[in-house]
Amino acid sequence: MDSAACFRMPLFKPGTVVRLGHSQATVSHIILRRSVLLVHLVGYDAPVNADALTVEPTVFMLGRRL
């Protein structure tokens, strides 16, 4: 894959395993509240700001494949 034709960014979707501090958690669902991305995690009562989570980045293609 040509690095100029793609970019990497975190992708939060249900079922994704993320790191919160030193523990792992699974994404339940996400919401946008006042332009802030909040992630609900399985087993947690309150949503977590996405900036506090670590996840392996996903590679996205900038162009179409023919």
PDB file of N, CA, C, O and CB in Angstrom:
ATOM      1  N   MET A   1       0.837  -1.168   0.000  1.00  0.00           N
ATOM      2  CA  MET A   1       0.000   0.000   0.000  1.00  0.00           C
ATOM      3  C   MET A   1       0.887   1.237   0.000  1.00  0.00           C
ATOM      4  O   MET A   1       1.819   1.323   0.799  1.00  0.00           O
ATOM      5  CB  MET A   1      -0.955  -0.005   1.207  1.00  0.00           C
ATOM      6  N   ASP A   2       0.620   2.180  -0.864  1.00  0.00           N
ATOM      7  CA  ASP A   2       1.370   3.424  -0.940  1.00  0.00           C
ATOM      8  C   ASP A   2       0.952   4.328   0.210  1.00  0.00           C
ATOM      9  O   ASP A   2      -0.235   4.616   0.368  1.00  0.00           O
ATOM     10  CB  ASP A   2       1.148   4.126  -2.303  1.00  0.00           C
ATOM     11  N   SER A   3       1.917   4.784   1.022  1.00  0.00           N
ATOM     12  CA  SER A   3       1.574   5.588   2.195  1.00  0.00           C
ATOM     13  C   SER A   3       0.995   6.941   1.820  1.00  0.00           C
ATOM     14  O   SER A   3       0.293   7.543   2.633  1.00  0.00           O
ATOM     15  CB  SER A   3       2.793   5.784   3.064  1.00  0.00           C
ATOM     16  N   ALA A   4       1.264   7.449   0.607  1.00  0.00           N
ATOM     17  CA  ALA A   4       0.705   8.732   0.177  1.00  0.00           C
ATOM     18  C   ALA A   4      -0.762   8.594  -0.202  1.00  0.00           C
ATOM     19  O   ALA A   4      -1.481   9.593  -0.245  1.00  0.00           O
ATOM     20  CB  ALA A   4       1.497   9.290  -1.004  1.00  0.00           C
ATOM     21  N   ALA A   5      -1.217   7.384  -0.474  1.00  0.00           N
ATOM     22  CA  ALA A   5      -2.589   7.170  -0.921  1.00  0.00           C
ATOM     23  C   ALA A   5      -3.512   6.715   0.213  1.00  0.00           C
ATOM     24  O   ALA A   5      -4.660   6.347  -0.035  1.00  0.00           O
ATOM     25  CB  ALA A   5      -2.610   6.148  -2.038  1.00  0.00           C
ATOM     26  N   CYS A   6      -3.024   6.737   1.441  1.00  0.00           N
ATOM     27  CA  CYS A   6      -3.858   6.297   2.555  1.00  0.00           C
ATOM     28  C   CYS A   6      -3.528   7.105   3.810  1.00  0.00           C
ATOM     29  O   CYS A   6      -2.498   7.775   3.878  1.00  0.00           O
ATOM     30  CB  CYS A   6      -3.665   4.785   2.817  1.00  0.00           C
ATOM     31  N   PHE A   7      -4.395   7.032   4.775  1.00  0.00           N
ATOM     32  CA  PHE A   7      -4.127   7.667   6.061  1.00  0.00           C
ATOM     33  C   PHE A   7      -4.660   6.782   7.170  1.00  0.00           C
ATOM     34  O   PHE A   7      -5.478   5.893   6.930  1.00  0.00           O
ATOM     35  CB  PHE A   7      -4.761   9.079   6.133  1.00  0.00           C
ATOM     36  N   ARG A   8      -4.196   7.028   8.378  1.00  0.00           N
ATOM     37  CA  ARG A   8      -4.568   6.216   9.536  1.00  0.00           C
ATOM     38  C   ARG A   8      -5.294   7.083  10.552  1.00  0.00           C
ATOM     39  O   ARG A   8      -4.902   8.221  10.809  1.00  0.00           O
ATOM     40  CB  ARG A   8      -3.321   5.555  10.177  1.00  0.00           C
ATOM     41  N   MET A   9      -6.348   6.538  11.120  1.00  0.00           N
ATOM     42  CA  MET A   9      -7.068   7.221  12.189  1.00  0.00           C
ATOM     43  C   MET A   9      -7.795   6.191  13.038  1.00  0.00           C
ATOM     44  O   MET A   9      -8.115   5.108  12.548  1.00  0.00           O
ATOM     45  CB  MET A   9      -8.064   8.262  11.615  1.00  0.00           C
ATOM     46  N   PRO A  10      -8.062   6.503  14.298  1.00  0.00           N
ATOM     47  CA  PRO A  10      -8.792   5.555  15.140  1.00  0.00           C
ATOM     48  C   PRO A  10     -10.241   5.430  14.688  1.00  0.00           C
ATOM     49  O   PRO A  10     -10.870   6.420  14.313  1.00  0.00           O
ATOM     50  CB  PRO A  10      -8.734   5.986  16.611  1.00  0.00           C
ATOM     51  N   LEU A  11     -10.759   4.225  14.726  1.00  0.00           N
ATOM     52  CA  LEU A  11     -12.145   3.961  14.345  1.00  0.00           C
ATOM     53  C   LEU A  11     -12.839   3.293  15.529  1.00  0.00           C
ATOM     54  O   LEU A  11     -12.521   2.162  15.898  1.00  0.00           O
ATOM     55  CB  LEU A  11     -12.228   3.062  13.055  1.00  0.00           C
ATOM     56  N   PHE A  12     -13.787   4.011  16.110  1.00  0.00           N
ATOM     57  CA  PHE A  12     -14.553   3.480  17.236  1.00  0.00           C
ATOM     58  C   PHE A  12     -15.885   2.968  16.709  1.00  0.00           C
ATOM     59  O   PHE A  12     -16.679   3.732  16.160  1.00  0.00           O
ATOM     60  CB  PHE A  12     -14.766   4.565  18.344  1.00  0.00           C
ATOM     61  N   LYS A  13     -16.126   1.672  16.878  1.00  0.00           N
ATOM     62  CA  LYS A  13     -17.406   1.079  16.489  1.00  0.00           C
ATOM     63  C   LYS A  13     -17.723  -0.023  17.490  1.00  0.00           C
ATOM     64  O   LYS A  13     -16.822  -0.523  18.164  1.00  0.00           O
ATOM     65  CB  LYS A  13     -17.366   0.519  15.013  1.00  0.00           C
ATOM     66  N   PRO A  14     -18.992  -0.407  17.597  1.00  0.00           N
ATOM     67  CA  PRO A  14     -19.356  -1.449  18.562  1.00  0.00           C
ATOM     68  C   PRO A  14     -18.521  -2.719  18.382  1.00  0.00           C
ATOM     69  O   PRO A  14     -18.355  -3.218  17.268  1.00  0.00           O
ATOM     70  CB  PRO A  14     -20.839  -1.786  18.432  1.00  0.00           C
ATOM     71  N   GLY A  15     -18.006  -3.224  19.488  1.00  0.00           N
ATOM     72  CA  GLY A  15     -17.196  -4.437  19.456  1.00  0.00           C
ATOM     73  C   GLY A  15     -15.701  -4.190  19.411  1.00  0.00           C
ATOM     74  O   GLY A  15     -14.924  -5.122  19.618  1.00  0.00           O
ATOM     75  N   THR A  16     -15.273  -2.965  19.149  1.00  0.00           N
ATOM     76  CA  THR A  16     -13.853  -2.644  19.097  1.00  0.00           C
ATOM     77  C   THR A  16     -13.259  -2.706  20.501  1.00  0.00           C
ATOM     78  O   THR A  16     -13.843  -2.187  21.452  1.00  0.00           O
ATOM     79  CB  THR A  16     -13.628  -1.247  18.471  1.00  0.00           C
ATOM     80  N   VAL A  17     -12.102  -3.342  20.625  1.00  0.00           N
ATOM     81  CA  VAL A  17     -11.406  -3.413  21.911  1.00  0.00           C
ATOM     82  C   VAL A  17     -10.476  -2.207  22.010  1.00  0.00           C
ATOM     83  O   VAL A  17      -9.668  -1.961  21.114  1.00  0.00           O
ATOM     84  CB  VAL A  17     -10.605  -4.762  22.060  1.00  0.00           C
ATOM     85  N   VAL A  18     -10.597  -1.455  23.106  1.00  0.00           N
ATOM     86  CA  VAL A  18      -9.802  -0.249  23.318  1.00  0.00           C
ATOM     87  C   VAL A  18      -9.087  -0.346  24.658  1.00  0.00           C
ATOM     88  O   VAL A  18      -9.419  -1.194  25.487  1.00  0.00           O
ATOM     89  CB  VAL A  18     -10.692   1.022  23.263  1.00  0.00           C
ATOM     90  N   ARG A  19      -8.109   0.517  24.866  1.00  0.00           N
ATOM     91  CA  ARG A  19      -7.401   0.598  26.142  1.00  0.00           C
ATOM     92  C   ARG A  19      -7.818   1.873  26.851  1.00  0.00           C
ATOM     93  O   ARG A  19      -7.833   2.954  26.263  1.00  0.00           O
ATOM     94  CB  ARG A  19      -5.859   0.558  25.938  1.00  0.00           C
ATOM     95  N   LEU A  20      -8.154   1.730  28.113  1.00  0.00           N
ATOM     96  CA  LEU A  20      -8.459   2.859  28.987  1.00  0.00           C
ATOM     97  C   LEU A  20      -7.493   2.758  30.154  1.00  0.00           C
ATOM     98  O   LEU A  20      -7.708   1.971  31.075  1.00  0.00           O
ATOM     99  CB  LEU A  20      -9.974   2.857  29.469  1.00  0.00           C
ATOM    100  N   GLY A  21      -6.433   3.550  30.118  1.00  0.00           N
ATOM    101  CA  GLY A  21      -5.367   3.416  31.112  1.00  0.00           C
ATOM    102  C   GLY A  21      -4.627   2.110  30.887  1.00  0.00           C
ATOM    103  O   GLY A  21      -4.073   1.883  29.811  1.00  0.00           O
ATOM    104  N   HIS A  22      -4.615   1.246  31.904  1.00  0.00           N
ATOM    105  CA  HIS A  22      -3.937  -0.050  31.783  1.00  0.00           C
ATOM    106  C   HIS A  22      -4.913  -1.203  31.580  1.00  0.00           C
ATOM    107  O   HIS A  22      -4.499  -2.362  31.554  1.00  0.00           O
ATOM    108  CB  HIS A  22      -3.096  -0.313  33.017  1.00  0.00           C
ATOM    109  N   SER A  23      -6.193  -0.905  31.437  1.00  0.00           N
ATOM    110  CA  SER A  23      -7.185  -1.970  31.265  1.00  0.00           C
ATOM    111  C   SER A  23      -7.778  -1.932  29.861  1.00  0.00           C
ATOM    112  O   SER A  23      -7.729  -0.910  29.177  1.00  0.00           O
ATOM    113  CB  SER A  23      -8.305  -1.843  32.316  1.00  0.00           C
ATOM    114  N   GLN A  24      -8.331  -3.056  29.449  1.00  0.00           N
ATOM    115  CA  GLN A  24      -8.995  -3.152  28.152  1.00  0.00           C
ATOM    116  C   GLN A  24     -10.498  -3.121  28.351  1.00  0.00           C
ATOM    117  O   GLN A  24     -11.019  -3.592  29.362  1.00  0.00           O
ATOM    118  CB  GLN A  24      -8.573  -4.436  27.405  1.00  0.00           C
ATOM    119  N   ALA A  25     -11.190  -2.553  27.361  1.00  0.00           N
ATOM    120  CA  ALA A  25     -12.649  -2.495  27.399  1.00  0.00           C
ATOM    121  C   ALA A  25     -13.169  -2.632  25.978  1.00  0.00           C
ATOM    122  O   ALA A  25     -12.421  -2.461  25.015  1.00  0.00           O
ATOM    123  CB  ALA A  25     -13.151  -1.169  28.055  1.00  0.00           C
ATOM    124  N   THR A  26     -14.455  -2.941  25.850  1.00  0.00           N
ATOM    125  CA  THR A  26     -15.105  -3.097  24.553  1.00  0.00           C
ATOM    126  C   THR A  26     -16.097  -1.964  24.349  1.00  0.00           C
ATOM    127  O   THR A  26     -16.835  -1.598  25.264  1.00  0.00           O
ATOM    128  CB  THR A  26     -15.813  -4.471  24.446  1.00  0.00           C
ATOM    129  N   VAL A  27     -16.110  -1.410  23.136  1.00  0.00           N
ATOM    130  CA  VAL A  27     -17.015  -0.310  22.804  1.00  0.00           C
ATOM    131  C   VAL A  27     -18.436  -0.843  22.685  1.00  0.00           C
ATOM    132  O   VAL A  27     -18.679  -1.821  21.977  1.00  0.00           O
ATOM    133  CB  VAL A  27     -16.582   0.391  21.489  1.00  0.00           C
ATOM    134  N   SER A  28     -19.372  -0.202  23.374  1.00  0.00           N
ATOM    135  CA  SER A  28     -20.788  -0.525  23.268  1.00  0.00           C
ATOM    136  C   SER A  28     -21.425   0.317  22.164  1.00  0.00           C
ATOM    137  O   SER A  28     -21.997  -0.217  21.214  1.00  0.00           O
ATOM    138  CB  SER A  28     -21.507  -0.293  24.620  1.00  0.00           C
ATOM    139  N   HIS A  29     -21.319   1.636  22.301  1.00  0.00           N
ATOM    140  CA  HIS A  29     -21.812   2.556  21.278  1.00  0.00           C
ATOM    141  C   HIS A  29     -21.158   3.913  21.488  1.00  0.00           C
ATOM    142  O   HIS A  29     -20.541   4.161  22.524  1.00  0.00           O
ATOM    143  CB  HIS A  29     -23.367   2.674  21.325  1.00  0.00           C
ATOM    144  N   ILE A  30     -21.297   4.796  20.493  1.00  0.00           N
ATOM    145  CA  ILE A  30     -20.695   6.126  20.574  1.00  0.00           C
ATOM    146  C   ILE A  30     -21.767   7.187  20.397  1.00  0.00           C
ATOM    147  O   ILE A  30     -22.809   6.940  19.789  1.00  0.00           O
ATOM    148  CB  ILE A  30     -19.587   6.295  19.512  1.00  0.00           C
ATOM    149  N   ILE A  31     -21.501   8.371  20.933  1.00  0.00           N
ATOM    150  CA  ILE A  31     -22.409   9.503  20.749  1.00  0.00           C
ATOM    151  C   ILE A  31     -21.581  10.769  20.552  1.00  0.00           C
ATOM    152  O   ILE A  31     -20.438  10.855  21.000  1.00  0.00           O
ATOM    153  CB  ILE A  31     -23.377   9.654  21.967  1.00  0.00           C
ATOM    154  N   LEU A  32     -22.171  11.739  19.880  1.00  0.00           N
ATOM    155  CA  LEU A  32     -21.600  13.082  19.775  1.00  0.00           C
ATOM    156  C   LEU A  32     -22.432  13.994  20.655  1.00  0.00           C
ATOM    157  O   LEU A  32     -23.647  14.095  20.484  1.00  0.00           O
ATOM    158  CB  LEU A  32     -21.570  13.594  18.286  1.00  0.00           C
ATOM    159  N   ARG A  33     -21.782  14.654  21.590  1.00  0.00           N
ATOM    160  CA  ARG A  33     -22.490  15.576  22.477  1.00  0.00           C
ATOM    161  C   ARG A  33     -21.717  16.887  22.493  1.00  0.00           C
ATOM    162  O   ARG A  33     -20.584  16.948  22.969  1.00  0.00           O
ATOM    163  CB  ARG A  33     -22.640  14.984  23.928  1.00  0.00           C
ATOM    164  N   ARG A  34     -22.343  17.933  21.969  1.00  0.00           N
ATOM    165  CA  ARG A  34     -21.715  19.267  21.914  1.00  0.00           C
ATOM    166  C   ARG A  34     -20.346  19.206  21.257  1.00  0.00           C
ATOM    167  O   ARG A  34     -19.372  19.749  21.779  1.00  0.00           O
ATOM    168  CB  ARG A  34     -21.586  19.861  23.324  1.00  0.00           C
ATOM    169  N   SER A  35     -20.278  18.544  20.112  1.00  0.00           N
ATOM    170  CA  SER A  35     -19.055  18.419  19.304  1.00  0.00           C
ATOM    171  C   SER A  35     -17.947  17.622  19.990  1.00  0.00           C
ATOM    172  O   SER A  35     -16.778  17.759  19.630  1.00  0.00           O
ATOM    173  CB  SER A  35     -18.535  19.791  18.961  1.00  0.00           C
ATOM    174  N   VAL A  36     -18.297  16.797  20.965  1.00  0.00           N
ATOM    175  CA  VAL A  36     -17.324  15.938  21.647  1.00  0.00           C
ATOM    176  C   VAL A  36     -17.723  14.490  21.406  1.00  0.00           C
ATOM    177  O   VAL A  36     -18.875  14.112  21.615  1.00  0.00           O
ATOM    178  CB  VAL A  36     -17.252  16.255  23.186  1.00  0.00           C
ATOM    179  N   LEU A  37     -16.763  13.682  20.965  1.00  0.00           N
ATOM    180  CA  LEU A  37     -17.014  12.266  20.726  1.00  0.00           C
ATOM    181  C   LEU A  37     -16.894  11.512  22.048  1.00  0.00           C
ATOM    182  O   LEU A  37     -15.827  11.473  22.660  1.00  0.00           O
ATOM    183  CB  LEU A  37     -16.025  11.691  19.665  1.00  0.00           C
ATOM    184  N   LEU A  38     -18.008  10.915  22.479  1.00  0.00           N
ATOM    185  CA  LEU A  38     -18.046  10.140  23.717  1.00  0.00           C
ATOM    186  C   LEU A  38     -18.285   8.675  23.379  1.00  0.00           C
ATOM    187  O   LEU A  38     -19.094   8.351  22.509  1.00  0.00           O
ATOM    188  CB  LEU A  38     -19.147  10.672  24.679  1.00  0.00           C
ATOM    189  N   VAL A  39     -17.577   7.796  24.074  1.00  0.00           N
ATOM    190  CA  VAL A  39     -17.650   6.364  23.815  1.00  0.00           C
ATOM    191  C   VAL A  39     -18.214   5.671  25.051  1.00  0.00           C
ATOM    192  O   VAL A  39     -17.680   5.821  26.150  1.00  0.00           O
ATOM    193  CB  VAL A  39     -16.250   5.787  23.441  1.00  0.00           C
ATOM    194  N   HIS A  40     -19.287   4.918  24.869  1.00  0.00           N
ATOM    195  CA  HIS A  40     -19.837   4.094  25.953  1.00  0.00           C
ATOM    196  C   HIS A  40     -19.137   2.741  25.894  1.00  0.00           C
ATOM    197  O   HIS A  40     -19.093   2.096  24.847  1.00  0.00           O
ATOM    198  CB  HIS A  40     -21.409   3.934  25.830  1.00  0.00           C
ATOM    199  N   LEU A  41     -18.595   2.324  27.026  1.00  0.00           N
ATOM    200  CA  LEU A  41     -17.881   1.058  27.110  1.00  0.00           C
ATOM    201  C   LEU A  41     -18.721   0.039  27.872  1.00  0.00           C
ATOM    202  O   LEU A  41     -19.455   0.391  28.796  1.00  0.00           O
ATOM    203  CB  LEU A  41     -16.509   1.248  27.789  1.00  0.00           C
ATOM    204  N   VAL A  42     -18.608  -1.219  27.479  1.00  0.00           N
ATOM    205  CA  VAL A  42     -19.332  -2.302  28.146  1.00  0.00           C
ATOM    206  C   VAL A  42     -18.833  -2.396  29.590  1.00  0.00           C
ATOM    207  O   VAL A  42     -17.632  -2.507  29.834  1.00  0.00           O
ATOM    208  CB  VAL A  42     -19.137  -3.668  27.389  1.00  0.00           C
ATOM    209  N   GLY A  43     -19.771  -2.350  30.545  1.00  0.00           N
ATOM    210  CA  GLY A  43     -19.427  -2.465  31.950  1.00  0.00           C
ATOM    211  C   GLY A  43     -19.147  -1.147  32.649  1.00  0.00           C
ATOM    212  O   GLY A  43     -18.884  -1.141  33.852  1.00  0.00           O
ATOM    213  N   TYR A  44     -19.195  -0.032  31.933  1.00  0.00           N
ATOM    214  CA  TYR A  44     -18.977   1.289  32.525  1.00  0.00           C
ATOM    215  C   TYR A  44     -20.292   2.054  32.513  1.00  0.00           C
ATOM    216  O   TYR A  44     -21.052   1.974  31.547  1.00  0.00           O
ATOM    217  CB  TYR A  44     -17.868   2.077  31.757  1.00  0.00           C
ATOM    218  N   ASP A  45     -20.563   2.795  33.581  1.00  0.00           N
ATOM    219  CA  ASP A  45     -21.818   3.541  33.686  1.00  0.00           C
ATOM    220  C   ASP A  45     -21.810   4.831  32.877  1.00  0.00           C
ATOM    221  O   ASP A  45     -22.817   5.178  32.261  1.00  0.00           O
ATOM    222  CB  ASP A  45     -22.105   3.857  35.129  1.00  0.00           C
ATOM    223  N   ALA A  46     -20.697   5.539  32.872  1.00  0.00           N
ATOM    224  CA  ALA A  46     -20.620   6.848  32.214  1.00  0.00           C
ATOM    225  C   ALA A  46     -19.823   6.750  30.915  1.00  0.00           C
ATOM    226  O   ALA A  46     -18.924   5.917  30.802  1.00  0.00           O
ATOM    227  CB  ALA A  46     -19.979   7.893  33.154  1.00  0.00           C
ATOM    228  N   PRO A  47     -20.146   7.598  29.930  1.00  0.00           N
ATOM    229  CA  PRO A  47     -19.362   7.610  28.693  1.00  0.00           C
ATOM    230  C   PRO A  47     -17.965   8.170  28.947  1.00  0.00           C
ATOM    231  O   PRO A  47     -17.748   8.916  29.902  1.00  0.00           O
ATOM    232  CB  PRO A  47     -20.076   8.438  27.607  1.00  0.00           C
ATOM    233  N   VAL A  48     -17.021   7.800  28.080  1.00  0.00           N
ATOM    234  CA  VAL A  48     -15.628   8.219  28.193  1.00  0.00           C
ATOM    235  C   VAL A  48     -15.281   9.062  26.975  1.00  0.00           C
ATOM    236  O   VAL A  48     -15.687   8.738  25.859  1.00  0.00           O
ATOM    237  CB  VAL A  48     -14.670   6.989  28.317  1.00  0.00           C
ATOM    238  N   ASN A  49     -14.535  10.139  27.183  1.00  0.00           N
ATOM    239  CA  ASN A  49     -14.069  10.954  26.067  1.00  0.00           C
ATOM    240  C   ASN A  49     -13.143  10.099  25.196  1.00  0.00           C
ATOM    241  O   ASN A  49     -12.287   9.383  25.715  1.00  0.00           O
ATOM    242  CB  ASN A  49     -13.337  12.244  26.576  1.00  0.00           C
ATOM    243  N   ALA A  50     -13.314  10.175  23.887  1.00  0.00           N
ATOM    244  CA  ALA A  50     -12.521   9.356  22.966  1.00  0.00           C
ATOM    245  C   ALA A  50     -11.031   9.665  23.063  1.00  0.00           C
ATOM    246  O   ALA A  50     -10.208   8.800  22.763  1.00  0.00           O
ATOM    247  CB  ALA A  50     -12.995   9.567  21.537  1.00  0.00           C
ATOM    248  N   ASP A  51     -10.667  10.876  23.474  1.00  0.00           N
ATOM    249  CA  ASP A  51      -9.254  11.235  23.609  1.00  0.00           C
ATOM    250  C   ASP A  51      -8.566  10.457  24.730  1.00  0.00           C
ATOM    251  O   ASP A  51      -7.340  10.346  24.732  1.00  0.00           O
ATOM    252  CB  ASP A  51      -9.119  12.727  23.864  1.00  0.00           C
ATOM    253  N   ALA A  52      -9.319   9.924  25.670  1.00  0.00           N
ATOM    254  CA  ALA A  52      -8.748   9.171  26.788  1.00  0.00           C
ATOM    255  C   ALA A  52      -8.509   7.706  26.430  1.00  0.00           C
ATOM    256  O   ALA A  52      -7.930   6.966  27.225  1.00  0.00           O
ATOM    257  CB  ALA A  52      -9.666   9.260  27.999  1.00  0.00           C
ATOM    258  N   LEU A  53      -8.946   7.277  25.242  1.00  0.00           N
ATOM    259  CA  LEU A  53      -8.840   5.878  24.830  1.00  0.00           C
ATOM    260  C   LEU A  53      -7.705   5.682  23.834  1.00  0.00           C
ATOM    261  O   LEU A  53      -7.353   6.594  23.086  1.00  0.00           O
ATOM    262  CB  LEU A  53     -10.159   5.399  24.221  1.00  0.00           C
ATOM    263  N   THR A  54      -7.142   4.489  23.838  1.00  0.00           N
ATOM    264  CA  THR A  54      -6.121   4.111  22.870  1.00  0.00           C
ATOM    265  C   THR A  54      -6.654   2.938  22.062  1.00  0.00           C
ATOM    266  O   THR A  54      -7.154   1.958  22.615  1.00  0.00           O
ATOM    267  CB  THR A  54      -4.768   3.749  23.573  1.00  0.00           C
ATOM    268  N   VAL A  55      -6.537   3.055  20.737  1.00  0.00           N
ATOM    269  CA  VAL A  55      -7.002   1.993  19.843  1.00  0.00           C
ATOM    270  C   VAL A  55      -6.058   1.933  18.646  1.00  0.00           C
ATOM    271  O   VAL A  55      -5.503   2.951  18.234  1.00  0.00           O
ATOM    272  CB  VAL A  55      -8.485   2.238  19.382  1.00  0.00           C
ATOM    273  N   GLU A  56      -5.880   0.746  18.098  1.00  0.00           N
ATOM    274  CA  GLU A  56      -5.045   0.576  16.911  1.00  0.00           C
ATOM    275  C   GLU A  56      -5.675   1.342  15.753  1.00  0.00           C
ATOM    276  O   GLU A  56      -6.855   1.142  15.467  1.00  0.00           O
ATOM    277  CB  GLU A  56      -4.874  -0.934  16.552  1.00  0.00           C
ATOM    278  N   PRO A  57      -4.921   2.220  15.074  1.00  0.00           N
ATOM    279  CA  PRO A  57      -5.523   2.997  13.983  1.00  0.00           C
ATOM    280  C   PRO A  57      -5.910   2.126  12.788  1.00  0.00           C
ATOM    281  O   PRO A  57      -5.278   1.107  12.509  1.00  0.00           O
ATOM    282  CB  PRO A  57      -4.561   4.083  13.530  1.00  0.00           C
ATOM    283  N   THR A  58      -6.950   2.548  12.100  1.00  0.00           N
ATOM    284  CA  THR A  58      -7.434   1.878  10.898  1.00  0.00           C
ATOM    285  C   THR A  58      -6.895   2.613   9.679  1.00  0.00           C
ATOM    286  O   THR A  58      -6.797   3.840   9.692  1.00  0.00           O
ATOM    287  CB  THR A  58      -8.989   1.821  10.871  1.00  0.00           C
ATOM    288  N   VAL A  59      -6.545   1.881   8.627  1.00  0.00           N
ATOM    289  CA  VAL A  59      -6.020   2.479   7.398  1.00  0.00           C
ATOM    290  C   VAL A  59      -7.172   2.742   6.443  1.00  0.00           C
ATOM    291  O   VAL A  59      -7.966   1.848   6.152  1.00  0.00           O
ATOM    292  CB  VAL A  59      -4.954   1.559   6.734  1.00  0.00           C
ATOM    293  N   PHE A  60      -7.256   3.977   5.958  1.00  0.00           N
ATOM    294  CA  PHE A  60      -8.275   4.368   4.990  1.00  0.00           C
ATOM    295  C   PHE A  60      -7.603   4.755   3.683  1.00  0.00           C
ATOM    296  O   PHE A  60      -6.555   5.401   3.684  1.00  0.00           O
ATOM    297  CB  PHE A  60      -9.138   5.536   5.530  1.00  0.00           C
ATOM    298  N   MET A  61      -8.205   4.360   2.570  1.00  0.00           N
ATOM    299  CA  MET A  61      -7.697   4.721   1.243  1.00  0.00           C
ATOM    300  C   MET A  61      -8.242   6.080   0.840  1.00  0.00           C
ATOM    301  O   MET A  61      -9.415   6.370   1.073  1.00  0.00           O
ATOM    302  CB  MET A  61      -8.080   3.649   0.190  1.00  0.00           C
ATOM    303  N   LEU A  62      -7.402   6.919   0.237  1.00  0.00           N
ATOM    304  CA  LEU A  62      -7.828   8.240  -0.202  1.00  0.00           C
ATOM    305  C   LEU A  62      -8.444   8.225  -1.593  1.00  0.00           C
ATOM    306  O   LEU A  62      -9.145   9.166  -1.965  1.00  0.00           O
ATOM    307  CB  LEU A  62      -6.662   9.186  -0.177  1.00  0.00           C
ATOM    308  N   GLY A  63      -8.197   7.188  -2.356  1.00  0.00           N
ATOM    309  CA  GLY A  63      -8.740   7.104  -3.711  1.00  0.00           C
ATOM    310  C   GLY A  63      -9.537   5.836  -3.904  1.00  0.00           C
ATOM    311  O   GLY A  63      -9.585   4.969  -3.031  1.00  0.00           O
ATOM    312  N   ARG A  64     -10.153   5.743  -5.048  1.00  0.00           N
ATOM    313  CA  ARG A  64     -10.924   4.534  -5.376  1.00  0.00           C
ATOM    314  C   ARG A  64     -10.018   3.477  -5.961  1.00  0.00           C
ATOM    315  O   ARG A  64      -9.040   3.772  -6.647  1.00  0.00           O
ATOM    316  CB  ARG A  64     -12.062   4.856  -6.358  1.00  0.00           C
ATOM    317  N   ARG A  65     -10.365   2.246  -5.674  1.00  0.00           N
ATOM    318  CA  ARG A  65      -9.658   1.129  -6.302  1.00  0.00           C
ATOM    319  C   ARG A  65     -10.450   0.703  -7.518  1.00  0.00           C
ATOM    320  O   ARG A  65     -11.675   0.589  -7.467  1.00  0.00           O
ATOM    321  CB  ARG A  65      -9.463  -0.066  -5.311  1.00  0.00           C
ATOM    322  N   LEU A  66      -9.766   0.475  -8.582  1.00  0.00           N
ATOM    323  CA  LEU A  66     -10.437   0.040  -9.818  1.00  0.00           C
ATOM    324  C   LEU A  66     -10.217  -1.420 -10.066  1.00  0.00           C
ATOM    325  O   LEU A  66     -10.707  -1.958 -11.059  1.00  0.00           O
ATOM    326  CB  LEU A  66      -9.949   0.838 -11.013  1.00  0.00           C
TER     327      LEU A  66
END
